[in-house]
Amino acid sequence: MSESKETSEKGARTMLEIQPVQQPLNAVVEVPGSKSISNRALPIAALATGTSTLRNMLFSDDSRYFMSCLQKLGFQLEIDEDTKTVVVEGLGGTLPSHDGILDLFVGNAGTAARFLTAFVSIGVGTYRIDGIPRMRERPIQDLIDALQTLGVSIRSELGTGCPPVLVEANGLPGGEVSIPGNKSSQYLSALLLTAPYANRDVEIKVSGELLSAPYIDMTIRMMSQFGVQVETHGDNVFHIAAGQRYKARDYIVEPDASSASYFAAAPAIAGGRVRVTNLSRDSLQGDALFAGLLEQMGCQVRWGTDYIEVEKRDGQTLRGIDVDLNEMSDTTMTLAVVAPFASTPTTIRNIGHIRIKETDRIHAVVTELRKLGVQVEEWEDGMRIYPASQIRPAEIDTYDDHRMAMAFALVGLRVNGVKIKDPGCVSKTFPTYFEVFTKMCNPTTT
């Protein structure tokens, strides 16, 4: 890979050209800790009674914002990036007191924004959760409405239904609440994580289809790992008994399955095999099953007890698939960049909610694929991608979205002239992505 400079209205930025590989891949890859698990472990550990040691933590923009906010709230964290360890002194469900409005800045970390909004409701005092301009475009009104129903004084400060959010907290009263399931699973996770510290039982009813259900399963399983039980009634009713408390513990964070998807997809495009270590189909993360989609497309997948390996042999042809990707929507971009190399069209459905992520991910993917010469149909909640007999060189805009950069780099494994603009945006979740990517491209014996 080589670097060049471009100038835009944002000033000088790096542009990274991906060099196609000259032989099939043969690599073993380790990816950082899961963003989703790291961002659940942090508030749980802060609410727990006693000292928790969190290992294999993700150190990225998102997790650093979350840690910084906890420290600003008055929690003691011992952070060691070299060993990927964070020691959290839990305060048993209390938040340190403060004067005036306590400002918590989350950048563009949507998980931190939503989890912290519910988290501070158990405190006493006034809190403001805010971020960069894009964060002020990301909806949070459904969570605000739910917390109001549970007795919290909270509002969107500018009246937009987006951050900044102002919380005038005096503890979380609790009770029954209904939330829509078709916007963001993070609203439900935010309520679940905080609910044990309400003054009375909390019962949450989800109306409509529950979005990204595996992330709710992850939340409930992690709560159980720290000693709190959630009663479920069917798929849409969640009951949390008051008085439960998280118990401090030593906890190992799984590798990030969404980040692993890029390396799993690499042999589908470039040929060869790649093994991602310390991950299995029994993962807490639904995205670990992404390799199963590659299997449907014609790759060989080996599911080990502590690894997932994907192989595409010489002469094998990929076939397109038709898939509802609602439950692992963070892998949309990964599948989308594999699709042009298949022999038949690939249809991705039921992902309308990703239009309110770091960018409008449906439109961004469609725009950049068309730039590469790929025929794509776009609709409100999905897309259809057609096989491309020839993919042309292009400079890929990444929209300050880490997943756009990581996914579209894969195209460059096989196509000359693919340049990734602002590759540094991967720091949001995977700061060393391109280092690991480069290492993968240099075959090793395994």
C-alpha positions as CSV (number, residue, x, y, z in Angstrom):
1,M,0.0,0.0,0.0
2,S,1.1,3.5,-0.7
3,E,0.1,6.9,0.6
4,S,-0.6,10.2,-1.1
5,K,-2.0,13.5,0.1
6,E,-5.2,15.2,-1.0
7,T,-6.5,18.6,-0.1
8,S,-10.2,19.2,0.7
9,E,-12.2,21.7,2.6
10,K,-11.0,19.9,5.7
11,G,-7.4,20.5,4.8
12,A,-4.7,18.0,4.0
13,R,-5.8,14.4,4.5
14,T,-4.1,11.0,3.7
15,M,-5.2,8.9,0.9
16,L,-4.2,5.2,0.9
17,E,-3.8,3.2,-2.3
18,I,-4.4,-0.5,-1.9
19,Q,-2.0,-2.8,-3.8
20,P,-3.6,-6.0,-5.3
21,V,-2.2,-9.3,-3.9
22,Q,-0.1,-11.4,-6.3
23,Q,-0.9,-14.8,-4.8
24,P,-3.6,-16.4,-2.7
25,L,-3.9,-15.3,0.9
26,N,-2.6,-17.5,3.6
27,A,-2.8,-15.8,7.0
28,V,-3.7,-16.0,10.6
29,V,-5.2,-12.8,12.0
30,E,-6.0,-11.4,15.4
31,V,-8.4,-8.5,15.8
32,P,-8.9,-6.2,18.7
33,G,-11.6,-6.6,21.4
34,S,-15.2,-6.1,20.6
35,K,-16.5,-2.6,20.6
36,S,-20.0,-3.8,21.6
37,I,-18.7,-5.9,24.5
38,S,-16.2,-3.2,25.6
39,N,-18.9,-0.6,25.7
40,R,-21.2,-2.8,27.8
41,A,-18.5,-4.0,30.1
42,L,-17.5,-0.4,31.0
43,P,-20.9,0.8,32.4
44,I,-21.6,-2.6,34.0
45,A,-18.2,-2.5,35.8
46,A,-18.8,1.1,36.9
47,L,-22.2,0.2,38.4
48,A,-20.8,-3.0,40.1
49,T,-19.8,-3.2,43.7
50,G,-16.0,-3.6,43.9
51,T,-13.1,-3.7,41.4
52,S,-13.4,-5.2,38.0
53,T,-10.5,-5.9,35.6
54,L,-11.5,-5.8,32.0
55,R,-9.0,-7.5,29.6
56,N,-8.5,-7.4,25.9
57,M,-10.4,-4.1,25.9
58,L,-10.8,-2.2,22.6
59,F,-8.8,1.0,22.6
60,S,-10.3,3.2,19.9
61,D,-12.0,6.6,19.5
62,D,-15.4,5.2,20.7
63,S,-14.1,3.3,23.8
64,R,-11.8,6.2,24.7
65,Y,-14.8,8.6,24.7
66,F,-16.7,6.2,26.9
67,M,-13.8,5.9,29.4
68,S,-13.2,9.6,29.4
69,C,-16.9,10.2,30.2
70,L,-16.8,7.7,33.1
71,Q,-13.7,9.5,34.5
72,K,-15.4,12.8,34.2
73,L,-18.4,11.4,36.1
74,G,-15.9,10.7,38.9
75,F,-15.2,6.9,38.4
76,Q,-11.6,5.7,38.9
77,L,-10.2,3.8,35.9
78,E,-6.7,2.4,35.6
79,I,-6.0,2.3,31.9
80,D,-3.2,0.3,30.4
81,E,-3.3,0.3,26.6
82,D,-0.1,-1.8,26.3
83,T,-1.8,-4.7,28.0
84,K,-5.3,-3.8,26.8
85,T,-6.5,-3.7,30.4
86,V,-8.9,-1.4,32.2
87,V,-9.4,-1.7,36.0
88,V,-12.7,-0.1,37.1
89,E,-13.6,0.8,40.6
90,G,-17.3,0.2,40.8
91,L,-19.4,2.4,43.1
92,G,-22.3,0.0,43.6
93,G,-24.9,2.0,41.6
94,T,-24.1,5.5,42.8
95,L,-22.7,8.4,40.8
96,P,-20.4,11.0,42.4
97,S,-22.0,14.3,43.1
98,H,-21.2,17.4,41.1
99,D,-22.3,21.1,40.8
100,G,-23.9,22.7,37.8
101,I,-24.2,21.0,34.4
102,L,-21.7,18.2,33.8
103,D,-20.9,18.0,30.1
104,L,-20.1,14.6,28.6
105,F,-18.7,14.7,25.1
106,V,-19.0,11.5,23.1
107,G,-17.7,12.5,19.7
108,N,-19.6,10.3,17.2
109,A,-19.8,7.3,19.4
110,G,-23.5,6.4,19.2
111,T,-23.3,3.5,21.7
112,A,-21.7,5.8,24.3
113,A,-24.3,8.5,23.7
114,R,-27.2,6.1,24.2
115,F,-25.8,4.1,27.1
116,L,-24.6,7.1,29.0
117,T,-28.0,8.9,28.6
118,A,-29.7,6.1,30.5
119,F,-26.7,5.6,32.8
120,V,-26.7,9.1,34.3
121,S,-30.4,8.9,35.0
122,I,-29.6,7.0,38.2
123,G,-27.5,9.9,39.5
124,V,-28.5,13.2,41.1
125,G,-27.7,16.4,39.2
126,T,-27.8,17.7,35.7
127,Y,-25.9,16.1,32.8
128,R,-25.5,17.1,29.1
129,I,-24.5,14.4,26.6
130,D,-23.3,15.9,23.3
131,G,-20.9,15.1,20.4
132,I,-19.7,16.2,17.0
133,P,-22.1,17.7,14.4
134,R,-23.0,14.3,13.0
135,M,-24.0,13.1,16.5
136,R,-26.5,16.0,16.6
137,E,-28.1,14.4,13.5
138,R,-28.5,10.9,15.1
139,P,-31.9,10.3,16.6
140,I,-32.3,9.5,20.3
141,Q,-35.9,10.6,20.9
142,D,-37.3,7.1,21.5
143,L,-34.8,6.6,24.4
144,I,-35.7,10.1,25.8
145,D,-39.4,9.2,25.6
146,A,-38.8,5.9,27.4
147,L,-36.8,7.4,30.2
148,Q,-39.5,10.1,30.6
149,T,-42.1,7.4,31.0
150,L,-39.9,5.8,33.7
151,G,-39.9,9.1,35.6
152,V,-36.7,10.8,34.4
153,S,-36.6,14.6,33.6
154,I,-34.8,14.5,30.2
155,R,-35.1,16.3,26.9
156,S,-33.4,17.0,23.6
157,E,-31.9,20.4,24.4
158,L,-32.4,21.8,20.9
159,G,-35.8,20.1,20.4
160,T,-34.5,18.0,17.5
161,G,-34.9,14.6,19.0
162,C,-31.1,14.3,18.7
163,P,-28.2,15.3,21.1
164,P,-27.4,17.4,23.0
165,V,-29.5,15.6,25.6
166,L,-30.1,17.3,29.0
167,V,-30.8,15.0,31.9
168,E,-31.9,16.5,35.2
169,A,-31.5,13.3,37.3
170,N,-32.8,12.4,40.6
171,G,-32.6,8.6,40.5
172,L,-34.5,6.3,38.1
173,P,-38.0,5.7,39.5
174,G,-38.8,2.6,37.2
175,G,-42.1,1.1,36.1
176,E,-43.4,-0.1,32.8
177,V,-42.5,1.3,29.4
178,S,-43.0,0.5,25.8
179,I,-40.4,1.3,23.1
180,P,-40.4,0.7,19.3
181,G,-38.1,-2.1,18.2
182,N,-37.4,-1.0,14.7
183,K,-35.1,2.0,15.3
184,S,-32.0,1.0,17.3
185,S,-31.4,-2.0,19.6
186,Q,-29.1,0.3,21.6
187,Y,-32.2,2.1,23.1
188,L,-33.3,-1.2,24.6
189,S,-29.8,-2.2,25.7
190,A,-29.3,1.2,27.4
191,L,-32.5,0.7,29.4
192,L,-31.6,-2.9,30.3
193,L,-28.1,-2.1,31.5
194,T,-29.4,0.6,33.9
195,A,-32.7,-0.9,35.0
196,P,-31.4,-3.0,38.0
197,Y,-30.7,0.3,39.7
198,A,-34.2,1.7,39.4
199,N,-36.2,2.3,42.6
200,R,-38.7,-0.3,41.5
201,D,-39.0,-3.1,38.9
202,V,-38.7,-2.2,35.3
203,E,-40.7,-3.9,32.6
204,I,-39.9,-3.0,29.0
205,K,-42.3,-4.0,26.2
206,V,-41.0,-3.8,22.6
207,S,-43.6,-2.9,19.9
208,G,-43.0,-4.2,16.4
209,E,-40.1,-6.2,15.2
210,L,-37.0,-6.2,17.5
211,L,-34.1,-4.8,15.6
212,S,-30.7,-6.5,15.8
213,A,-31.9,-9.0,18.3
214,P,-28.4,-10.6,18.8
215,Y,-27.2,-7.4,20.4
216,I,-30.0,-7.7,23.0
217,D,-29.0,-11.3,23.6
218,M,-25.4,-10.0,24.1
219,T,-26.6,-7.4,26.6
220,I,-28.7,-9.9,28.6
221,R,-25.9,-12.5,28.6
222,M,-23.3,-10.0,29.8
223,M,-25.7,-8.8,32.6
224,S,-26.0,-12.4,33.7
225,Q,-22.2,-12.8,33.6
226,F,-22.0,-9.9,36.1
227,G,-24.8,-11.3,38.3
228,V,-28.0,-9.6,37.1
229,Q,-30.9,-11.6,35.6
230,V,-33.4,-10.4,33.1
231,E,-36.7,-12.2,32.8
232,T,-38.0,-12.5,29.2
233,H,-41.6,-13.2,28.2
234,G,-41.6,-14.1,24.5
235,D,-39.4,-12.1,22.3
236,N,-40.7,-8.6,23.3
237,V,-41.1,-8.3,27.0
238,F,-38.2,-7.8,29.4
239,H,-38.6,-7.7,33.2
240,I,-35.8,-6.6,35.5
241,A,-36.3,-6.9,39.2
242,A,-35.2,-4.0,41.3
243,G,-32.5,-4.5,43.9
244,Q,-30.2,-6.6,41.8
245,R,-26.6,-5.5,41.7
246,Y,-23.7,-6.2,39.3
247,K,-20.8,-8.1,40.9
248,A,-17.3,-7.0,40.1
249,R,-15.2,-9.6,38.3
250,D,-12.2,-10.3,36.0
251,Y,-13.6,-10.3,32.5
252,I,-12.1,-11.0,29.1
253,V,-13.6,-9.2,26.1
254,E,-14.0,-11.2,22.9
255,P,-12.4,-10.1,19.6
256,D,-14.6,-7.9,17.6
257,A,-16.7,-10.0,15.2
258,S,-17.6,-7.0,13.0
259,S,-14.0,-6.2,12.5
260,A,-13.3,-9.9,11.9
261,S,-15.7,-9.9,9.0
262,Y,-13.3,-7.9,6.8
263,F,-10.6,-10.6,7.1
264,A,-13.1,-13.4,6.7
265,A,-14.2,-11.8,3.4
266,A,-10.7,-11.2,2.1
267,P,-10.2,-14.7,0.6
268,A,-13.7,-14.5,-1.0
269,I,-12.3,-11.7,-3.1
270,A,-8.6,-12.5,-3.4
271,G,-8.6,-16.3,-3.0
272,G,-6.7,-18.4,-0.5
273,R,-7.5,-18.7,3.2
274,V,-7.6,-16.5,6.3
275,R,-8.1,-17.7,9.9
276,V,-9.4,-15.3,12.6
277,T,-8.3,-16.5,16.0
278,N,-10.1,-16.4,19.4
279,L,-13.5,-16.3,17.8
280,S,-16.1,-19.1,17.3
281,R,-19.8,-19.6,16.4
282,D,-20.5,-19.6,20.1
283,S,-19.5,-15.9,20.4
284,L,-21.7,-13.4,22.3
285,Q,-21.7,-11.5,19.0
286,G,-24.2,-12.3,16.2
287,D,-21.7,-10.9,13.6
288,A,-19.5,-13.9,14.2
289,L,-21.9,-15.8,12.0
290,F,-21.1,-13.6,9.0
291,A,-18.8,-16.4,7.7
292,G,-21.9,-18.4,7.2
293,L,-23.0,-16.0,4.4
294,L,-19.6,-16.5,2.7
295,E,-20.3,-20.3,3.0
296,Q,-23.6,-19.8,1.3
297,M,-21.7,-17.9,-1.5
298,G,-19.4,-20.9,-2.1
299,C,-16.5,-20.5,0.3
300,Q,-15.3,-23.2,2.6
301,V,-15.7,-22.3,6.2
302,R,-14.1,-24.1,9.2
303,W,-15.6,-23.4,12.6
304,G,-13.1,-24.2,15.3
305,T,-13.5,-23.9,19.1
306,D,-11.3,-20.8,19.0
307,Y,-11.1,-19.8,15.4
308,I,-13.1,-19.2,12.2
309,E,-11.4,-19.9,8.9
310,V,-12.6,-19.0,5.4
311,E,-11.1,-20.4,2.2
312,K,-11.8,-19.9,-1.5
313,R,-9.8,-22.2,-3.8
314,D,-8.6,-21.6,-7.3
315,G,-11.4,-22.0,-9.9
316,Q,-14.2,-21.7,-7.4
317,T,-17.0,-19.3,-8.3
318,L,-18.9,-17.2,-5.8
319,R,-22.7,-17.0,-6.2
320,G,-24.9,-14.2,-5.1
321,I,-27.3,-14.5,-2.1
322,D,-30.6,-12.9,-1.0
323,V,-30.3,-12.1,2.7
324,D,-32.1,-10.3,5.5
325,L,-29.2,-8.7,7.2
326,N,-31.1,-7.0,10.0
327,E,-29.5,-9.0,12.7
328,M,-25.9,-8.3,11.7
329,S,-26.3,-5.0,9.8
330,D,-22.7,-3.9,10.7
331,T,-21.5,-6.4,8.1
332,T,-23.6,-4.9,5.3
333,M,-20.6,-3.1,3.8
334,T,-18.5,-6.2,4.0
335,L,-21.0,-8.3,2.1
336,A,-21.6,-5.4,-0.4
337,V,-18.0,-5.3,-1.5
338,V,-17.8,-9.1,-2.0
339,A,-21.0,-9.1,-4.0
340,P,-19.6,-7.6,-7.3
341,F,-17.2,-10.6,-7.5
342,A,-20.1,-13.1,-7.5
343,S,-21.7,-14.7,-10.6
344,T,-25.2,-13.7,-9.7
345,P,-26.8,-10.7,-8.0
346,T,-26.8,-10.2,-4.2
347,T,-29.8,-8.7,-2.5
348,I,-29.5,-7.2,1.0
349,R,-32.7,-6.5,2.8
350,N,-34.2,-5.0,6.0
351,I,-31.3,-2.7,6.9
352,G,-33.1,0.7,6.8
353,H,-31.9,1.6,10.2
354,I,-28.3,1.9,9.0
355,R,-29.2,5.2,7.3
356,I,-28.8,6.8,10.7
357,K,-25.4,5.4,11.6
358,E,-22.1,7.3,11.2
359,T,-23.4,8.2,7.8
360,D,-26.3,7.0,5.6
361,R,-24.6,3.7,5.0
362,I,-27.0,2.4,2.3
363,H,-26.5,5.5,0.1
364,A,-22.8,5.7,0.8
365,V,-22.3,2.1,-0.2
366,V,-24.3,2.5,-3.3
367,T,-22.5,5.7,-4.3
368,E,-19.1,4.2,-3.9
369,L,-19.9,0.9,-5.7
370,R,-21.2,2.9,-8.6
371,K,-18.0,4.9,-8.6
372,L,-16.2,1.5,-9.1
373,G,-18.5,0.8,-12.1
374,V,-20.8,-1.6,-10.3
375,Q,-24.5,-1.7,-11.1
376,V,-26.5,-1.3,-7.9
377,E,-30.2,-0.8,-7.1
378,E,-31.0,1.2,-4.0
379,W,-34.3,1.3,-2.0
380,E,-35.2,2.6,1.4
381,D,-34.2,-0.5,3.4
382,G,-31.8,-2.3,1.1
383,M,-29.9,-2.8,-2.1
384,R,-29.3,-5.2,-5.0
385,I,-25.7,-5.5,-6.3
386,Y,-25.0,-7.0,-9.7
387,P,-21.9,-8.9,-10.8
388,A,-19.2,-6.7,-12.3
389,S,-17.2,-8.1,-15.2
390,Q,-14.8,-5.2,-14.8
391,I,-14.3,-3.0,-11.8
392,R,-12.6,0.3,-12.5
393,P,-10.1,2.3,-10.4
394,A,-11.6,4.9,-8.0
395,E,-10.9,7.1,-5.1
396,I,-13.3,5.9,-2.3
397,D,-14.9,8.5,-0.1
398,T,-15.3,7.2,3.4
399,Y,-17.7,9.7,4.9
400,D,-15.8,9.7,8.3
401,D,-17.1,6.1,8.7
402,H,-14.7,3.5,9.8
403,R,-16.6,0.6,8.2
404,M,-16.6,2.3,4.8
405,A,-12.8,2.5,4.8
406,M,-12.3,-1.0,6.1
407,A,-14.7,-2.7,3.7
408,F,-13.8,-0.9,0.5
409,A,-10.1,-1.6,1.1
410,L,-11.0,-5.2,0.3
411,V,-11.8,-4.4,-3.3
412,G,-8.2,-3.2,-3.7
413,L,-7.0,-6.8,-3.0
414,R,-8.0,-7.6,-6.6
415,V,-8.5,-4.3,-8.4
416,N,-5.8,-1.8,-9.3
417,G,-6.1,1.8,-8.5
418,V,-8.4,1.6,-5.4
419,K,-7.6,4.5,-3.2
420,I,-9.1,5.0,0.3
421,K,-9.6,8.6,1.3
422,D,-9.1,9.5,5.0
423,P,-8.1,6.0,6.1
424,G,-7.4,7.3,9.6
425,C,-11.2,7.2,10.2
426,V,-10.7,3.5,11.2
427,S,-9.4,4.8,14.5
428,K,-13.1,4.9,15.7
429,T,-13.0,1.1,16.3
430,F,-9.7,-0.4,14.8
431,P,-6.8,2.0,14.9
432,T,-4.3,-0.6,13.6
433,Y,-6.6,-2.0,10.9
434,F,-4.3,-1.2,7.9
435,E,-1.3,-2.6,9.7
436,V,-3.1,-5.9,10.3
437,F,-4.5,-5.7,6.7
438,T,-0.9,-5.3,5.3
439,K,0.3,-8.2,7.4
440,M,-2.5,-10.4,6.1
441,C,-1.4,-9.6,2.5
442,N,2.0,-11.1,3.1
443,P,1.4,-14.9,3.1
444,T,2.7,-16.9,6.0
445,T,2.8,-20.6,6.7
446,T,0.2,-21.6,9.3
